[in-house]
Amino acid sequence: MPQRIRGVPRLFPVAPTHSAIRYDLGDSHTYEFVEGTIPVPMAPEFASFVTTSTNTNASKDDDDDDDDGKGNGSNFFAYADFSDLPSCLAALDQLDAYLAAEGPFDGLLAFSQGATIAATYLAHRARCRAGKKDRKEPLPFKCAVFFSAGGVFDVDRLAAGEVKLLTPEEVGEPIDIPTAHIWGRRDDTPVHCDAVEAVCAAETRQAFVHEGSHEIPGVRSPADVKSSVRVMRRVISMAA
């Protein structure tokens, strides 16, 4: 278990490989990586920067497309099957249980599906907190960084079998911790990064749109890495 060093953030990444970001961010942070559990094919947008020996989210794979259950095949793992609402609700419950068992964490780094689940979880926790007598109960993170988030969903509607994005007109800005929102200008996947940004506290949110697509900026885009890290540092500083 990584230890906190002189009070610097202990970060909880729900994200694929982001070594360039971590390198520029510095070595004063510790990280814990949580893998998905649902086998899925590799997303096409990862093909240009993931080799057959690299898995961005979980285990090993090789050149064989067929998974024999022993680490062979395209062993990429998702946190939920977004076409199956019970799977989405289960992912939220699993995240809650993990944080209760392994937390606390100072910050969250999340990408794509992980960012969507994390943002949905945080918004739900905040809205539940608003209905309690003790409205000062803190969220389980002091700050959050969302890369290419797909939106933030109404958990109560999901439980009722309905898919609905939260909007600031309906719920305000329930995520009241410092947040960073980073996504690609050329992202052609169905992301709603601006919708996630809109339900986060305006005074402590930061945004950066890089020149890439559905990805975390890496070594091939050093300027985007530096700009992303600049935004992340602001958010971490606000949470300190």
Buried (B, 14 or more C-beta within 10 A) or exposed (E): EEEEEEEBBBBBBBBBBBEBBBEBBEEEBBBBEBEBEBBBEBBEBBEEBBEEEEBBBBBEBEEEEEBEEEEBBBBBBBBBBBEEBEBBBBBBEBBBEBBEEEEEBBBBBBBBBBBBBBBBBBBBBBBEBEEEEEEEEEBBBBBBBBBBBBBBBBBEBBEEEEEBBBEBEEBBBBBBBBBBBBBBEEBEBEBBBEBBBBBBBEEBBBBBBBEBBBBBBBEEBEEBBEBBBEBBBBBBEBBE
